Amino acid sequence: MITRLLTEHPKSVGETYGEHFFSALGFAGWMAYAALLCLCHAVLPWMFCRSGSAIIERLHDRMVLNRAKQCE
């Protein structure tokens, strides 16, 4: 049961548990970085005007668009 819970989703996106773990960890790191840039932008509005959204767009391309290409 536990093994299935840990491996079912990674397998559905063509990854092992370890590959999925590090991929998700990388996404988390980039999102944390984007959040810090957005926080700086909130305090100092002239800084990082597009940095946070640019990171999110890049992550979306990696997560959604590239996955769709792999599944074709």
LUMTI-596276 format. One record per atom (N, C-alpha, C): residue number from 1; atom name; x, y, z. Coordinates in steps of 0.05 Angstrom, whole numbers, m for minus. Layout:
<r NUM,'CA',<X,Y,Z>>
...
***
This chain:
<r 1,'N',<16,m24,0>>
<r 1,'CA',<0,0,0>>
<r 1,'C',<17,25,0>>
<r 2,'N',<36,27,19>>
<r 2,'CA',<54,51,20>>
<r 2,'C',<71,53,m5>>
<r 3,'N',<81,31,m15>>
<r 3,'CA',<98,32,m39>>
<r 3,'C',<82,43,m62>>
<r 4,'N',<57,34,m65>>
<r 4,'CA',<40,43,m86>>
<r 4,'C',<35,73,m84>>
<r 5,'N',<30,82,m60>>
<r 5,'CA',<26,111,m55>>
<r 5,'C',<50,128,m63>>
<r 6,'N',<74,117,m57>>
<r 6,'CA',<98,132,m63>>
<r 6,'C',<107,130,m92>>
<r 7,'N',<98,111,m107>>
<r 7,'CA',<108,107,m134>>
<r 7,'C',<87,112,m156>>
<r 8,'N',<62,112,m149>>
<r 8,'CA',<41,114,m170>>
<r 8,'C',<43,140,m186>>
<r 9,'N',<43,162,m172>>
<r 9,'CA',<45,188,m187>>
<r 9,'C',<71,191,m202>>
<r 10,'N',<94,187,m189>>
<r 10,'CA',<119,189,m205>>
<r 10,'C',<119,172,m230>>
<r 11,'N',<108,148,m228>>
<r 11,'CA',<107,130,m251>>
<r 11,'C',<89,142,m272>>
<r 12,'N',<67,155,m264>>
<r 12,'CA',<49,167,m284>>
<r 12,'C',<61,189,m300>>
<r 13,'N',<82,201,m289>>
<r 13,'CA',<96,223,m304>>
<r 13,'C',<123,214,m315>>
<r 14,'N',<127,188,m315>>
<r 14,'CA',<152,176,m327>>
<r 14,'C',<177,179,m310>>
<r 15,'N',<174,180,m284>>
<r 15,'CA',<197,182,m266>>
<r 15,'C',<197,161,m244>>
<r 16,'N',<221,156,m234>>
<r 16,'CA',<223,139,m210>>
<r 16,'C',<216,157,m186>>
<r 17,'N',<214,144,m162>>
<r 17,'CA',<209,160,m138>>
<r 17,'C',<232,180,m134>>
<r 18,'N',<256,171,m137>>
<r 18,'CA',<280,188,m132>>
<r 18,'C',<281,211,m152>>
<r 19,'N',<276,206,m177>>
<r 19,'CA',<276,227,m198>>
<r 19,'C',<254,247,m192>>
<r 20,'N',<231,237,m184>>
<r 20,'CA',<209,255,m178>>
<r 20,'C',<215,272,m153>>
<r 21,'N',<227,260,m133>>
<r 21,'CA',<234,274,m108>>
<r 21,'C',<252,298,m115>>
<r 22,'N',<273,293,m130>>
<r 22,'CA',<292,314,m136>>
<r 22,'C',<281,335,m155>>
<r 23,'N',<264,326,m173>>
<r 23,'CA',<251,345,m191>>
<r 23,'C',<232,364,m175>>
<r 24,'N',<216,352,m157>>
<r 24,'CA',<198,368,m141>>
<r 24,'C',<213,386,m121>>
<r 25,'N',<235,376,m111>>
<r 25,'CA',<252,392,m93>>
<r 25,'C',<263,416,m109>>
<r 26,'N',<272,412,m133>>
<r 26,'CA',<281,434,m150>>
<r 26,'C',<260,455,m155>>
<r 27,'N',<235,446,m161>>
<r 27,'CA',<213,464,m164>>
<r 27,'C',<208,480,m139>>
<r 28,'N',<209,467,m116>>
<r 28,'CA',<205,480,m90>>
<r 28,'C',<226,502,m85>>
<r 29,'N',<251,496,m92>>
<r 29,'CA',<272,516,m89>>
<r 29,'C',<268,540,m106>>
<r 30,'N',<261,536,m132>>
<r 30,'CA',<256,558,m150>>
<r 30,'C',<231,574,m141>>
<r 31,'N',<211,561,m131>>
<r 31,'CA',<187,575,m121>>
<r 31,'C',<193,592,m96>>
<r 32,'N',<210,581,m79>>
<r 32,'CA',<218,596,m55>>
<r 32,'C',<234,621,m63>>
<r 33,'N',<252,617,m83>>
<r 33,'CA',<268,640,m93>>
<r 33,'C',<249,661,m105>>
<r 34,'N',<230,652,m121>>
<r 34,'CA',<211,671,m133>>
<r 34,'C',<195,685,m112>>
<r 35,'N',<188,671,m90>>
<r 35,'CA',<173,684,m68>>
<r 35,'C',<190,706,m55>>
<r 36,'N',<215,700,m51>>
<r 36,'CA',<233,721,m40>>
<r 36,'C',<235,745,m58>>
<r 37,'N',<237,741,m84>>
<r 37,'CA',<238,763,m102>>
<r 37,'C',<212,779,m102>>
<r 38,'N',<190,766,m100>>
<r 38,'CA',<164,779,m98>>
<r 38,'C',<162,795,m72>>
<r 39,'N',<172,784,m50>>
<r 39,'CA',<173,798,m25>>
<r 39,'C',<189,824,m27>>
<r 40,'N',<213,822,m39>>
<r 40,'CA',<230,845,m43>>
<r 40,'C',<215,866,m60>>
<r 41,'N',<201,856,m81>>
<r 41,'CA',<186,874,m99>>
<r 41,'C',<163,888,m83>>
<r 42,'N',<151,874,m65>>
<r 42,'CA',<129,886,m49>>
<r 42,'C',<140,910,m32>>
<r 43,'N',<164,907,m22>>
<r 43,'CA',<176,928,m5>>
<r 43,'C',<188,950,m22>>
<r 44,'N',<201,942,m44>>
<r 44,'CA',<216,960,m61>>
<r 44,'C',<205,956,m90>>
<r 45,'N',<183,969,m97>>
<r 45,'CA',<168,963,m121>>
<r 45,'C',<183,966,m147>>
<r 46,'N',<205,981,m147>>
<r 46,'CA',<220,985,m172>>
<r 46,'C',<239,961,m177>>
<r 47,'N',<242,944,m158>>
<r 47,'CA',<260,921,m161>>
<r 47,'C',<245,896,m169>>
<r 48,'N',<257,879,m185>>
<r 48,'CA',<247,852,m191>>
<r 48,'C',<218,853,m202>>
<r 49,'N',<213,872,m221>>
<r 49,'CA',<186,876,m232>>
<r 49,'C',<175,851,m246>>
<r 50,'N',<192,836,m259>>
<r 50,'CA',<183,812,m274>>
<r 50,'C',<197,786,m265>>
<r 51,'N',<215,788,m246>>
<r 51,'CA',<231,765,m239>>
<r 51,'C',<215,741,m228>>
<r 52,'N',<197,746,m209>>
<r 52,'CA',<180,725,m198>>
<r 52,'C',<163,712,m219>>
<r 53,'N',<149,728,m235>>
<r 53,'CA',<131,717,m255>>
<r 53,'C',<147,702,m277>>
<r 54,'N',<171,712,m283>>
<r 54,'CA',<187,698,m304>>
<r 54,'C',<195,671,m294>>
<r 55,'N',<201,668,m269>>
<r 55,'CA',<208,642,m258>>
<r 55,'C',<184,623,m259>>
<r 56,'N',<161,634,m252>>
<r 56,'CA',<136,617,m252>>
<r 56,'C',<130,608,m281>>
<r 57,'N',<133,626,m300>>
<r 57,'CA',<129,619,m328>>
<r 57,'C',<148,596,m337>>
<r 58,'N',<173,599,m329>>
<r 58,'CA',<193,578,m336>>
<r 58,'C',<186,551,m323>>
<r 59,'N',<178,552,m298>>
<r 59,'CA',<170,527,m284>>
<r 59,'C',<145,515,m297>>
<r 60,'N',<126,532,m305>>
<r 60,'CA',<102,522,m319>>
<r 60,'C',<110,507,m344>>
<r 61,'N',<128,520,m360>>
<r 61,'CA',<137,507,m385>>
<r 61,'C',<150,480,m379>>
<r 62,'N',<167,478,m358>>
<r 62,'CA',<179,453,m352>>
<r 62,'C',<159,432,m342>>
<r 63,'N',<141,441,m325>>
<r 63,'CA',<123,422,m312>>
<r 63,'C',<100,413,m331>>
<r 64,'N',<88,432,m344>>
<r 64,'CA',<63,426,m360>>
<r 64,'C',<69,421,m389>>
<r 65,'N',<82,440,m402>>
<r 65,'CA',<87,438,m431>>
<r 65,'C',<106,415,m438>>
<r 66,'N',<128,412,m423>>
<r 66,'CA',<147,391,m429>>
<r 66,'C',<135,364,m423>>
<r 67,'N',<119,361,m403>>
<r 67,'CA',<106,336,m396>>
<r 67,'C',<87,328,m419>>
<r 68,'N',<72,348,m429>>
<r 68,'CA',<53,342,m451>>
<r 68,'C',<68,332,m476>>
<r 69,'N',<91,343,m481>>
<r 69,'CA',<107,334,m504>>
<r 69,'C',<117,306,m500>>
<r 70,'N',<124,299,m475>>
<r 70,'CA',<134,272,m470>>
<r 70,'C',<112,251,m474>>
<r 71,'N',<87,259,m468>>
<r 71,'CA',<65,240,m469>>
<r 71,'C',<54,236,m497>>
<r 72,'N',<63,252,m516>>
<r 72,'CA',<52,249,m544>>
<r 72,'C',<64,225,m558>>
***
